[in-house]
Amino acid sequence: MDIYCPKGTCGEPVEMDYLHDVAEEKGTTFNVVLHQFQSVGCIAVGYQHSDNGEAGANRSAAMSAMFDLLGDDVDGAAAMMEDAEMFGMF
């Protein structure tokens, strides 16, 4: 499942399992990489922020809200974002 960059107008999708790969490469844990992703967005996993306009801004705002509500429950946040997309919110 994808999670989305929670910063600015980016909203770029990142495969949730990719955070495990980044953690292994950096010699750290999934939770450390997740918290970095929540703080700085896709830069934490080696991507660059994009300007995806209103759609990106909406995804970023929704992802940020999911992280605020669910904290470390990244599976729940990803599932809720998937549901939002299925219902045409983005």
N, C-alpha and C positions, 0 to 999 in steps of 0.2 A: 504494500500500500504506500501511497505517496503522502508525504507531508509537504508543506509549502513554506517558502521563505517568509517569515513574519515581519519583514522590514520594508518600509516604504511602499513603493509601487512595484516591487519585484514579483513576489508570489510564484517564483519558479518552483516546479515540483522537484522533490528529492525523494528517491526510494528510501523508505525508512530503514531497510536493511543495510543501505550504504553507510549509515552511521556506524554500524559494527565494523565495516571495512576500514573506515577512517580511524576508528579507535585502535584497531589492530596496527595500522600503519604508524600511528603516533605513539604507540606503546601506552595507551591509556584505556579508560573504560568507556562503555557506551553512554553511561550517565553523564560523564564529563563532556563528551562530544555533544550530547543532547542539550545540555545546559548552555554550551557555547552557541549551538544553533539557535536556541531560544533567545539568546542575548544579542548575537550579531547577525543572525540569519545565515544565508547560504555561503558566506565567506568562510564560515567555520569548517566547511567540507570542501573547500578549494574552488568554489564557483565564484563568479562575479555577479554583483547585483545587476539586474536588468530593469529597464523602465517598460513595464508591460501595461502602462496606462491604467485606466479605471478597473479593468478586469484584474490586473495584478494587485492593485491597491485593495480591491475587495477581498481577494484571496488572502493577502497579507493581514488585513484587519481581522478576518475571520479566524485565521490560524493563530494569530496573537491572542485572540479571545479564547480560543480552545485551550491554548497553553495556560492562560491565566486561570481558566476554570478547572482544568484537569491536571495541571502540574506535570508530574512525571508520567502520567498515563498516556504515553505517546500512541499506544494502540487505540485507545478511546478517541483521542484527538483525530487520528487518521481516519477512523471509521466515521466519525461525525462529519469530517470534511468530505468523505466519499458520499455520504448520504446527502449532504448539501448539494454536491454536484449532480447527483442523480435526480434531485428535485428541481434542478435548473436554476439554482441560486447564483451560479457563476456562468 
